[in-house]
C-alpha cells in the first residue's frame, strides 16, 4: 500500500508541476534568474518531501503546488508592471567591461572575480580581454559579449568597407518610464526626446513600451500596442 501511495503522489506531483510549467511559460525555465531559481528549489522540495510522507495526500500536494504557483505567478505579473519590483526580484544587467576597460565596481557588486570573468568569456569563444569591447553580466548569470571590431565575426573592415566600431544602445524609455540617468549618458535632453516622440505621433512616455538610442543608428521607438 505504501508503494501505491508513493506512486499516486508522484503522478499527482508530476501533473501539478507540468501544469505549473505551462502556466508560467517557457521563459521561466530556460535560464533562471536568482528569484526563479529559489522558487524552483522550494517547489521541488515541497513535492519531494510530500511524496514520502504517508500522512500527506495527493490533493494536499496539488494544493501546495497550486498555492506556490499562484504566488510565483502574481510576483511575475507584478514585476511586469513595476520596474522597481523587477529590479528587486530579478536584478539588473551589469556592464563589467566597458570600451575594453574592466569595471571593478560592477564586478565587486556581483561578487565576480577575474578568473570567473575569464571563464565566462571563454565559454563565449573569447580567450583574451583584449578582444572585448563590452561585456554584460545578465540577470540570469549569463555573459553577453560585444567583441572589438577586429575580433568579431566578419566586419566592415574585413569586407574593405569603412565605418565606426560597434556600440551598445542606451535604453531611454522602458515600460513607459523615462530612464533619466541613461538620457544623460547619451548626452540627450528631455525636450529633444519629447519632440522626437511627437514626430512619431506619441504624446507622452506612457505611450512607449521601449526606446533606445544608438549614436550610429539614432533613436528606436517601440510604442505600446
C-alpha positions in Angstrom: 0.0 0.0 0.0 2.9 2.3 0.8 4.3 1.9 -2.8 0.9 2.6 -4.2 0.7 5.8 -2.1 4.1 6.9 -3.4 3.3 6.1 -7.0 0.0 8.1 -6.7 1.7 11.1 -5.1 4.4 11.1 -7.8 1.8 11.1 -10.5 -0.1 14.0 -8.9 3.1 15.8 -8.2 4.2 15.4 -11.9 0.8 16.6 -13.1 0.9 19.7 -10.8 4.5 20.6 -11.9 3.6 20.1 -15.5 0.6 22.5 -15.3 2.8 24.9 -13.3 5.3 24.9 -16.1 2.7 25.5 -18.8 1.1 28.4 -16.8 4.4 30.3 -16.2 5.7 29.9 -19.7 9.0 28.6 -21.2 10.9 31.8 -20.4 10.9 31.0 -16.7 12.7 27.7 -17.2 15.3 28.5 -19.9 17.9 30.4 -17.9 16.7 31.1 -14.3 17.2 34.4 -12.5 18.1 34.1 -8.8 14.4 34.6 -7.8 13.2 31.9 -10.2 16.0 29.5 -9.0 14.8 29.9 -5.4 11.2 29.4 -6.5 12.1 26.1 -8.2 14.1 24.9 -5.2 11.2 25.5 -2.9 8.7 23.9 -5.3 10.9 20.8 -5.8 11.4 20.5 -2.0 7.7 20.9 -1.4 6.8 18.0 -3.8 9.7 15.8 -2.8 9.0 15.9 0.9 5.3 15.4 0.5 5.7 12.3 -1.7 7.5 10.3 1.1 5.2 11.4 3.9 2.4 8.9 4.2 0.1 11.3 6.0 0.2 13.8 3.1 -2.5 13.2 0.5 -2.3 13.7 -3.2 -4.8 16.5 -3.0 -2.6 18.3 -0.4 0.4 18.0 -2.9 -1.7 19.6 -5.6 -2.9 22.3 -3.2 0.7 23.1 -2.2 1.8 23.3 -5.8 -1.2 25.4 -6.7 -0.7 28.0 -3.9 3.0 28.3 -4.6 2.3 28.6 -8.3 -0.2 31.4 -7.6 2.4 33.3 -5.5 5.1 33.0 -8.3 2.6 34.0 -11.0 1.4 37.0 -9.0 5.0 38.2 -8.5 5.7 37.6 -12.2 2.8 39.8 -13.1 3.8 42.4 -10.6 7.4 42.6 -12.0 6.0 43.1 -15.5 4.2 46.3 -14.4 6.8 47.7 -12.0 10.5 48.3 -12.8 11.3 48.7 -9.1 9.9 45.3 -8.3 11.6 43.8 -11.4 14.9 45.1 -10.2 14.2 43.8 -6.7 13.3 40.2 -7.7 15.3 39.8 -10.9 18.1 42.4 -10.6 19.7 44.4 -13.4 22.3 43.6 -16.1 25.7 44.9 -15.1 28.4 46.1 -17.6 31.6 44.5 -16.4 33.7 45.6 -19.4 33.1 49.0 -21.0 35.1 50.1 -24.0 37.7 47.5 -23.2 38.1 48.6 -19.6 37.2 46.4 -16.6 34.5 47.9 -14.4 35.8 46.9 -10.9 32.8 48.3 -9.0 30.4 46.3 -11.1 32.5 43.2 -10.6 32.6 43.7 -6.8 28.8 44.2 -6.6 28.3 40.9 -8.4 31.0 39.0 -6.5 32.7 38.3 -9.8 36.4 37.8 -9.7 38.8 37.9 -12.7 39.1 34.1 -13.0 35.3 33.7 -13.2 35.1 36.6 -15.8 37.7 35.0 -18.0 36.0 31.6 -17.7 32.7 33.1 -18.8 34.3 34.9 -21.7 36.0 31.7 -22.8 32.6 30.0 -22.9 31.6 32.7 -25.4 34.6 31.9 -27.5 36.9 34.8 -26.4 40.2 33.9 -24.8 41.7 37.4 -24.0 40.4 40.6 -22.5 42.0 42.4 -25.4 39.2 41.0 -27.7 36.3 42.5 -25.7 34.7 45.9 -26.2 31.7 45.4 -23.9 30.7 42.5 -21.6 27.4 42.5 -19.8 26.5 40.2 -16.9 22.8 39.4 -17.4 20.3 38.8 -14.6 20.3 35.1 -15.2 24.1 34.9 -14.7 25.0 34.6 -18.4 27.5 36.8 -20.1 26.7 38.8 -23.2 29.8 40.0 -25.2 30.3 42.6 -27.9 33.9 42.0 -29.3 36.1 44.6 -30.7 35.8 45.0 -34.4 38.9 43.1 -35.3 38.0 40.1 -33.2 34.3 39.6 -34.0 32.6 37.9 -36.9 33.3 39.3 -40.4 33.3 43.0 -40.1 33.1 46.0 -42.4 36.9 46.2 -42.3 37.1 42.6 -43.5 34.9 43.5 -46.4 37.0 46.5 -47.3 34.4 48.9 -46.0 35.0 51.8 -43.6 32.9 52.5 -40.6 32.9 53.2 -36.9 33.2 50.4 -34.3 30.3 48.8 -32.5 28.4 50.5 -29.7 25.8 49.5 -27.1 22.4 51.1 -27.5 21.3 53.1 -24.4 17.8 52.4 -23.1 15.9 55.7 -22.8 12.3 54.6 -22.1 11.2 51.3 -20.5 7.6 50.3 -19.9 6.5 54.0 -20.3 9.1 55.3 -17.8 11.9 57.7 -18.8 15.4 56.5 -17.8 16.8 59.9 -16.8 20.3 58.6 -15.9 20.6 57.0 -19.4 19.4 60.1 -21.0 22.3 62.0 -19.5 24.7 59.2 -20.5 23.6 59.6 -24.1 24.1 63.4 -23.9 20.5 63.9 -24.9 17.8 66.3 -23.5 14.2 65.6 -22.5 12.8 68.3 -24.8 14.6 66.7 -27.8 13.2 63.3 -26.9 9.7 64.6 -26.5 10.0 66.3 -29.9 11.1 63.0 -31.5 8.2 61.2 -29.9 5.8 63.9 -31.1 7.0 63.5 -34.7 6.0 59.8 -34.4 2.6 60.7 -33.1 3.4 59.8 -29.5 2.3 62.4 -26.9 3.9 61.1 -23.7 6.3 58.5 -22.4 3.4 56.3 -21.3 2.7 55.6 -25.0 6.2 54.0 -25.4 6.9 50.4 -24.5 10.6 50.7 -25.3 13.0 53.2 -26.8 16.8 53.3 -27.1 19.5 55.5 -28.6 22.4 54.4 -30.7 24.9 57.0 -31.9 25.2 55.2 -35.2 21.5 54.3 -35.9 19.8 57.0 -33.9 16.5 56.7 -31.9 14.5 53.5 -32.0 11.0 53.6 -30.6 8.5 50.8 -30.0 5.1 52.1 -29.0 2.6 50.4 -26.7 0.2 48.3 -28.7 
